[in-house]
Amino acid sequence: MGMGNLQRMAMQMQQEIVRVQEELAAAHVEGSAGGGVVKAVVNGKLEIVSVTVEPSAVDPADVEMLQDLVVAAISEAQRSARELGEAKMAAVTGGMRLPGM
């Protein structure tokens, strides 16, 4: 394999990585807790987009439970988004682990 081919392949991979990163930024992944009474949505960059709480989950006598449900929903959504990102990047890089990706 010549140096020109290697450079061309590297440029194509870089373009694909940029494309996948743009797709991930636009992707939304949902996580839920408490049987769906608390839902969190994050994008592919692991940024929180929204959190919704069913009124039935709000108990002034048990605020800690609601806080735990919110954290659990966000954690699930972020885990799912991370897995989505890893899968999409693996498809581009052939499973190679690139620093910062």
N, C-alpha and C positions, 0 to 999 in steps of 0.2 A: 504494500500500500504506500503510495507516494505521499509526500508532504502536502501537496495540493489537495489530494483527496481527504487527507486528515483534517486540513483546515476547513474544507467545505463541509465535512461532516460535523465539525465542532460548531460552525456557524449555523447549520440547520438545527442542531440540538439546542443552541442558545435561543434561536427563534421559537422553537417549540416550547421551551421553558417559559419564555415570556408569554406566549399564547396561553399556556396552562395557568400561569399565575393570574392572568386577566380573567380566565374562566372561574378560577377559584374565588377571586375577589367578588364576582357576581353571584356565586353559588350561595344558597342559604340552606343551612342544615338545622333541624329542630331536635331538641332534647326535651324530655318531659319527666316529671316526678309526681308521686302521689296519685298514680292512676290517671295522669293527664290533667290534674287540677292546676299544675304549674307547668308552663311551657316556656322554653327559651329558644331563640333563634340566633345563630351566629353565622357569619359569612366565612368563606374559605380562608380568610386571613385571621380567623379566630376572634374577630371583633363581635361584640354583642350587638345584635340588631334590634331585638325586642324581647321583652319578658311579659307574659300574660299570666294573670292569676284569677282563677275562678272565684267568685264571691264565697262559695262554700268553703274555700280553704282559709278564709280569714276568720280567725278566732282570736279576739283580743286577749283572751286568757292564755293563749299558747302561741305567742309571737315567735318563739324559738323554732317551733315546728315549721312555720311558714318560711323562716329564714333558711332552715335546712333544706326545704323543698326547692327553694330558688337556687341555692348553691348546687344541689344535685342536678337540677334541670340544665343549668349552665354547663356544668362539668360534662354531662352526657353529650350536649350539643357540641362542645369543643372537642371532645374525644372523636365524635363522628366526623367533624370537619377535618381534624388532623388525619384520620384514616383515609378520608377522601383525597386529601392533598397528597399523602404518601402514595396512594394507588395511582393517581394521575401522573405524579412525577416519575414513579417507577416505570410507567409505560413509555415515558419519553427517554429516560436515561438507561433503560434496559436493566433496571435494578441497581445501578451504580449509586452509591450514596455520595452525593456532592455536598460539600460544606455549605451551610446556609440555605439549603433547599428543603 
